[in-house]
Amino acid sequence: EDLKRRGPQAYQNARYFCYNPINYQSEFVQFDPTKGKEDLKRRYDVIGDNAQMTKSICMIFIKYTGWVPKECDCTHGMANVTTDSKLSYDPSTHAHGVQHHGATFKTTPEQNQLILEKIRDVDTILYETVKEAFQEQVEELERERGIKLCDKFQD
């Protein structure tokens, strides 16, 4: 019933198990641009930003454990961050064995932009909304804990 409410495309995709790249992320999280970031913050304990992976990892860790690891606390600069962090993210070992194989056809950056604008218009709004919501969550956590989260782990 929910699929029918979301429209014929969602219903058809579920019915035939089709992959539909149009606004895939927005569809997955059922993002409604009219409800904005407050709806996302209400539904998710932590909203991570892939472009800020270190802070996202720290936010998740602190939220679910209740304590701040030294790798995440840059209140007094980066000097207290170690290089052997257990929280670090290394795409070469954390990519679940998935390797990028490249495109089978070539497009120009301009063509890529046009394609993305057509099939990811709501996803683009979602991404901007997530960045705003994440920043608010970071500021709130830093205020509550009296800390400054690290932008990246010390290499």
Disulfide bonds with the S-S distance in Angstrom:
Cys58-Cys72 2.08
Cys74-Cys150 1.88
